[in-house]
Amino acid sequence: MSPAHRRGFTLIEVMACVMILAMALTAACGLILYGLHLARSAHGRHIGMATALTVLHDASPIPTDPSLSPAGATTAGYLNGLWVVRSESAATPLDGAGGRLVAVDVDVDVFVAENGGCVASLHRRLIRKVKP
């Protein structure tokens, strides 16, 4: 048979195709792993913010040890596998409310237990009625 009638691929052509395919699969696997990392990180931030919103108005969900937060206005403890610190300022009477309303600044910080990084931080000013 003459060389013009041969069919098939040479070994070099096959190796080049295999190399290109291997690089494409490696890139695809890297993108999948990076996407999983982003999803895990977003889920952690979501749980942190939900935890912060939970303890913003009421600190009772935090099972706290009094020795960990000796100051009465600060509460700290584990909730949802995260370390939560909730601090509350002294009540400030509001002008024009006749002493019936007070403003309180509340800070909530949520930390990851394994590396101590802050996942969520929340600051709000709450208006409360004074109990008669």
LOROMI-387565 format. One line per 4 residues: number of its first residue (from 1); their letters; for each residue y, z, x of N, C-alpha, C. Coordinates in steps of 0.02 Angstrom, whole numbers, plus 50000, padded with zeros to 5 digits. Each point is the difference from the previous one (the first is absolute). Layout:
N
NUM = a = Y,Z,X,Y,Z,X,Y,Z,X; ...
This chain:
132
1 = mspa = 49941,50000,50042,50059,50000,49958,50062,50000,50044; 50048,49965,49977,50062,49998,50038,50041,50062,49985; 50046,50021,50045,50040,50060,49990,50044,49996,49937; 50016,49943,49976,50042,49994,49941,49963,50019,49936
5 = hrrg = 49934,50000,50002,49961,50015,49940,49974,50071,49997; 50015,50042,50049,49977,50070,49999,50037,50039,49945; 49964,50046,49970,50031,50043,49950,49990,50073,50020; 50046,50043,49974,49995,50072,50016,50061,50022,50040
9 = ftli = 49996,50063,50020,50055,50031,50037,49975,50021,50068; 50046,50002,50047,49983,50023,50066,50003,50076,50001; 49971,50029,50051,50000,50073,50007,50072,50027,50006; 50043,49966,50033,50069,50022,50008,50036,50000,49933
13 = evma = 49989,49950,49958,50032,49998,49935,49975,50058,49956; 49937,50014,50002,49971,50055,49961,50029,50066,50025; 50004,50011,50065,50026,50062,50028,50074,50009,49981; 50039,49946,50001,50070,50004,49980,50007,50020,49927
17 = cvmi = 49959,49973,49957,50001,50019,49929,49980,50072,49990; 49950,50023,50036,49978,50070,49995,50055,50047,50024; 50035,49982,50053,50054,50042,50026,50058,50004,49949; 50018,49945,49970,50053,50000,49950,49980,50041,49939
21 = lama = 49938,49993,49978,49975,50039,49943,49999,50075,50017; 49980,50018,50060,49998,50071,50020,50070,50029,50002; 50050,49963,50024,50068,50025,50002,50027,50008,49928; 49984,49955,49956,50023,50005,49931,49969,50060,49965
25 = ltaa = 49935,50012,50011,49967,50058,49969,50027,50065,50028; 50014,50002,50065,50029,50061,50030,50068,50015,49970; 50041,49949,49992,50066,50009,49970,49994,50024,49928; 49954,49971,49962,49991,50020,49931,49977,50073,49995
29 = cgli = 49954,50021,50043,49977,50070,50001,50058,50047,50017; 50042,49980,50047,50058,50041,50018,50048,50008,49942; 50012,49947,49963,50044,50004,49942,49970,50045,49945; 49935,49996,49991,49968,50042,49950,50006,50074,50020
33 = lygl = 49988,50015,50064,50005,50070,50022,50072,50025,49995; 50049,49958,50016,50070,50020,49994,50018,50012,49927; 49976,49959,49955,50011,50010,49929,49970,50065,49974; 49941,50017,50024,49969,50064,49981,50041,50059,50026
37 = hlar = 50027,49994,50061,50042,50052,50028,50063,50009,49958; 50032,49946,49980,50060,50004,49958,49984,50031,49932; 49944,49981,49971,49980,50028,49935,49988,50076,50005; 49966,50021,50053,49986,50072,50010,50066,50038,50010
41 = sahg = 50046,49972,50038,50064,50032,50012,50041,50005,49936; 50001,49948,49960,50037,50001,49937,49969,50050,49952; 49935,50004,49999,49966,50049,49956,50019,50071,50021; 50002,50013,50065,50019,50066,50024,50071,50018,49981
45 = rhig = 50046,49952,50006,50070,50013,49981,50005,50011,49924; 49961,49963,49962,50000,50008,49927,49976,50071,49981; 49945,50021,50029,49975,50068,49986,50050,50053,50022; 50032,49989,50057,50051,50047,50024,50059,50006,49953
49 = mata = 50025,49944,49976,50057,50002,49954,49980,50029,49933; 49941,49985,49975,49976,50030,49938,49993,50075,50007; 49977,50023,50057,49994,50072,50013,50069,50032,50002; 50047,49967,50034,50068,50027,50003,50032,50005,49931
53 = ltvl = 49990,49949,49959,50028,50002,49932,49966,50054,49958; 49937,50013,50013,49964,50052,49963,50030,50069,50013; 50015,50015,50063,50024,50067,50016,50077,50005,50000; 50034,49946,49983,50073,50002,49999,50025,50051,49949
57 = hdas = 49977,49997,49939,50025,50044,49948,49963,50066,49996; 49938,50002,50024,49959,50060,49994,49957,50008,50063; 50008,50055,50035,49962,50011,50062,49932,50030,49988; 49983,50015,49938,49937,50034,49986,49937,49960,50018
61 = pipt = 50001,49932,50003,49938,49966,50021,49981,50013,50073; 50048,50023,50041,49985,50012,50071,49965,50067,50006; 49936,50000,50019,49965,50063,50011,50022,50029,50067; 50053,50039,50000,50031,50022,50062,49977,50069,50021
65 = dpsl = 50004,50011,50064,49986,50065,50030,50068,50031,50016; 50015,50060,49974,50066,50030,50012,50016,50008,50074; 49950,50007,50043,50014,50008,50071,50025,49935,50031; 49985,49942,49969,50023,49936,50026,50073,49987,49983
69 = spag = 50023,50026,49944,50069,49989,49979,50030,50067,49979; 50021,50040,50049,50026,50067,49983,50066,49998,49961; 50040,49947,50008,50062,49994,49961,49983,49983,49928; 50032,50033,49954,49983,49989,49930,50017,49931,49975
73 = atta = 50053,49969,50028,50021,49935,49975,49960,49942,50029; 49958,50014,50049,49959,49948,50031,49927,50012,49984; 49967,49948,49978,49929,50003,49985,49965,49946,50039; 49944,50017,50031,49963,49951,50040,49926,50009,49988
77 = gyln = 49963,49945,50002,49928,50003,49991,49971,49931,49995; 49934,49997,49995,49965,49936,49995,49992,49980,49927; 50013,49936,49986,49990,49973,49934,49980,49927,50009; 49947,49979,49969,49974,49931,50006,49983,49982,50072
81 = glwv = 49981,50048,50040,49984,49988,50070,50061,49990,50044; 50058,50015,49974,50063,49992,50038,50035,50068,50005; 50037,50010,50055,50038,50061,50008,50068,49990,49967; 50017,50043,49952,50061,49994,49960,50044,50059,50014
85 = vrse = 50064,49986,50015,50050,50053,50009,50055,49988,49948; 50012,50051,49958,50051,49996,49948,50050,50055,50011; 50062,49982,50010,50053,50050,50009,50053,49991,49946; 50027,50056,49979,50047,50001,49945,50061,50040,50020
89 = saat = 50061,49973,49987,50061,50036,50017,50015,50054,49948; 50048,50041,50017,50021,50051,49952,50035,49966,49941; 49994,50030,49942,50030,49972,49939,50076,50005,50003; 50032,49944,49983,50073,49997,49998,50022,49990,49928
93 = pldg = 50041,50046,49973,50023,49992,49931,50044,49938,49994; 49993,49964,49946,50040,49940,49987,50064,50019,49964; 50055,49970,50021,50065,50013,49968,50000,49969,49930; 50029,50034,49953,50008,49973,49933,49938,50007,49957
97 = aggr = 49947,50031,50026,49939,50008,49961,49995,50071,49971; 50050,50040,50011,49999,50068,49973,49947,50044,50031; 49979,49984,50060,49949,50040,50034,49930,49989,49974; 49990,49950,49957,49934,49988,49972,49959,49951,50042
101 = lvav = 50032,49961,50044,49965,49951,50040,50012,50012,50074; 49948,49989,50040,50006,50007,50072,49970,49937,50032; 50024,49984,50060,49974,49944,50039,49960,50027,50058; 49944,49968,50013,49955,50019,50054,49981,49937,50039
105 = dvdv = 50007,50002,50066,49978,49944,50043,49928,50013,50021; 49957,49951,49988,49929,50007,50017,49981,49945,50050; 49969,50020,50055,49974,49953,50050,49924,50007,50002; 49966,49943,49998,49927,49999,50005,49982,49952,50056
109 = dvfv = 49961,50024,50048,49975,49959,50055,49924,50002,49999; 49970,49941,50007,49927,49993,49998,49977,49971,50066; 49952,50034,50032,49977,49980,50066,49925,49985,49998; 49979,49953,50043,49929,49985,50008,49970,50054,50044
113 = aeng = 49941,50023,49982,49969,50056,50036,49977,49981,50070; 49974,49939,50009,49969,49985,50065,50049,49988,50056; 50058,49967,49987,50046,49988,50055,50068,50032,49988; 50011,50031,49944,50062,50036,49987,50059,49955,49982
117 = gcva = 49988,49935,49989,50055,49955,49983,50023,50011,49928; 50065,49992,49989,50028,50008,49933,49984,49937,49959; 49968,50010,49943,49982,49945,49956,50053,49989,49947; 50029,50054,49974,50050,49994,49948,50049,50059,50006
121 = slhr = 50062,49986,49984,50051,50051,50001,50044,49988,49939; 50016,50053,49965,50036,49994,49936,50053,50055,49996; 50059,49982,49979,50054,50048,49990,50031,49987,49932; 50005,50051,49959,50031,49994,49934,50041,50062,49985
125 = rlir = 50052,49990,49960,50038,50056,49974,49979,50008,49927; 49975,50059,49985,49976,50014,49932,50050,50045,49964; 50009,49988,49936,50042,50041,49957,49953,50041,49956; 50010,50066,50001,49956,50044,49961,50042,50044,49954
129 = kvkp = 49969,50018,49944,50031,50048,49955,49985,50070,50026; 50050,50043,49994,49991,50070,50019,49967,50035,49941; 49948,50038,50015,49966,50037,49947,50044,50058,49979; 50009,50008,49934,50044,50055,49975,49969,50068,50011
